[in-house]
Amino acid sequence: MTTLKTTDDRYIVVRGRLWRATNPELPASDREYWTKQLMAARREVRDAKQTDDSRALKAARASVDEAKRALGERGEVWWTDGAPDYNRCLVANTPYAAWYQQLPASDGNQSGG
């Protein structure tokens, strides 16, 4: 499965919604480290849910948040041109709407925008 990214590489599109992409300026070693931390934290979230351990779940979610912030996917935006953040917005409600609408369905535009 190919990840659909906006033309400016700021977002990935998942089911018609924008999600902030990893900061492309991160050194590869940092990106690799934090991606591994994120995957481990997500497994901890899964495990805590399966065991109904609220304390472990809270800690695991904090670890997910830490990794996502380090990757640039949460917190302050990583771009410097002053453009607003459309993280978690429906593509159809953003300036990316026209771009998304013209994509063929095979590029991830399943809902038509």
Beta strands, then each sheet from edge to edge (+ up, - down):
strand 1: 4-5
strand 2: 11-14
strand 3: 17-20
sheet 1: 1+ 2- 3+
end
